[in-house]
């Protein structure tokens, strides 16, 4: 995929605490959404290599998101080459989009980024997403409206005083009274803390020891307008 026109970069991650969440994550940086309508990309989807087909058929579950950047603070994922990526998804009602983005940009992220181990964050609004059981034809719409990618220099960032302060403000407490906010998560099958396993390539995942590949994530990211 990284050789296709419009796909500018990719990184593959392995979950540091696999279990009910994804075992793998792949993040792509793309120049425009038309990449996914190109004949070259469609060819990869409809006629994968034998190795890719084997991996797909042995994947328990995966989520795929296409998102447009709406918030970026701290160092971006290219600049710092982070060891860890923490992913969280939200299903925000449209009436709350403005307040959610204002809270994240003006309060939540500035507090967390006071911690040096919390290197940066990009928030994306989902343009398209789906879930799949691993076999062709099983795609289903996902309800997530936003995906956040937090770049960490260490897992210790997750237990930092800055993160505790960011989660204890009056504004966050008020938002958390809404069901959509309390349901935000390291998502069902695709989010969590991921450690980088390779760069500039999407490597075949290969089956797990059980003969089944655990859940994975496939993210495509558009630059901010």
MOLIN-V432277 format. One record per residue. RES is the residue in three letters. OMEGA is omega in radians with two decimals (NA if undefined). Layout:
BEGIN
res=(RES,RES)
omega=(OMEGA,OMEGA)
END
This chain:
BEGIN
res=(UNK,UNK,UNK,UNK,UNK,UNK,UNK,UNK,UNK,UNK,UNK,UNK,UNK,UNK,UNK,UNK,UNK,UNK,UNK,UNK,UNK,UNK,UNK,UNK,UNK,UNK,UNK,UNK,UNK,UNK,UNK,UNK,UNK,UNK,UNK,UNK,UNK,UNK,UNK,UNK,UNK,UNK,UNK,UNK,UNK,UNK,UNK,UNK,UNK,UNK,UNK,UNK,UNK,UNK,UNK,UNK,UNK,UNK,UNK,UNK,UNK,UNK,UNK,UNK,UNK,UNK,UNK,UNK,UNK,UNK,UNK,UNK,UNK,UNK,UNK,UNK,UNK,UNK,UNK,UNK,UNK,UNK,UNK,UNK,UNK,UNK,UNK,UNK,UNK,UNK,UNK,UNK,UNK,UNK,UNK,UNK,UNK,UNK,UNK,UNK,UNK,UNK,UNK,UNK,UNK,UNK,UNK,UNK,UNK,UNK,UNK,UNK,UNK,UNK,UNK,UNK,UNK,UNK,UNK,UNK,UNK,UNK,UNK,UNK,UNK,UNK,UNK,UNK,UNK,UNK,UNK,UNK,UNK,UNK,UNK,UNK,UNK,UNK,UNK,UNK,UNK,UNK,UNK,UNK,UNK,UNK,UNK,UNK,UNK,UNK,UNK,UNK,UNK,UNK,UNK,UNK,UNK,UNK,UNK,UNK,UNK,UNK,UNK,UNK,UNK,UNK,UNK,UNK,UNK,UNK,UNK,UNK,UNK,UNK,UNK,UNK,UNK,UNK,UNK,UNK,UNK,UNK,UNK,UNK,UNK,UNK,UNK,UNK,UNK,UNK,UNK,UNK,UNK,UNK,UNK,UNK,UNK,UNK,UNK,UNK,UNK,UNK,UNK,UNK,UNK,UNK,UNK,UNK,UNK,UNK,UNK,UNK,UNK,UNK,UNK,UNK,UNK,UNK,UNK,UNK,UNK,UNK,UNK,UNK,UNK)
omega=(-3.09,3.09,-3.14,3.07,3.11,3.07,-2.92,-3.12,3.09,3.03,3.13,-3.09,3.04,-3.12,-3.13,3.13,-3.11,-3.13,3.10,3.13,-3.03,3.04,-3.10,3.00,3.05,-3.13,3.14,2.99,-3.07,-3.06,-3.11,-3.05,-3.14,3.09,-3.03,3.05,-3.10,3.11,-3.11,-3.14,3.13,3.11,3.11,-3.11,-3.04,-3.10,-3.10,3.07,-3.14,-3.13,3.11,3.13,3.13,3.12,-3.12,-3.11,-3.14,3.08,-3.10,-3.02,2.96,3.05,3.10,3.11,2.91,-3.05,3.10,-3.09,3.09,3.12,3.03,3.11,-3.07,3.12,3.13,-2.99,3.07,-2.99,-3.02,-3.13,-2.96,3.07,-3.07,3.04,3.06,-3.04,3.07,3.12,-3.14,2.98,-2.99,3.05,-3.05,-3.14,-3.10,-3.07,-3.08,-3.13,3.11,-3.12,3.12,3.12,-3.10,-3.02,-3.00,-3.14,-2.96,-3.10,3.12,3.11,-3.10,-3.08,2.98,3.06,-3.10,3.14,3.10,-2.88,-3.08,3.14,2.99,3.09,-3.11,2.98,-3.07,3.04,3.11,3.07,3.07,3.05,-3.13,3.06,3.06,-3.14,3.13,3.08,-3.11,-3.10,3.08,-3.09,3.05,-3.05,-3.08,3.09,-3.09,3.06,3.11,3.08,3.13,3.13,-3.08,3.05,3.13,3.05,-3.13,3.11,-3.09,3.12,-3.06,3.05,3.14,3.13,3.11,3.11,-3.12,-3.11,-3.05,-3.12,3.12,-3.12,3.12,3.12,3.12,3.12,-3.08,3.06,3.08,-3.11,-3.11,-3.13,3.14,3.14,3.11,-2.94,2.58,-2.72,3.09,-3.03,-2.96,-3.04,-3.12,3.13,-3.05,3.07,-3.12,3.11,3.02,-3.05,3.04,3.10,3.03,-3.03,3.02,-3.05,-3.14,-3.10,3.03,-3.09,-3.13,-3.09,3.11,3.05,3.11,-3.06,-3.13,3.13,-3.14,-3.04,3.05,-2.99,3.07,3.08,3.10,-3.14,NA)
END
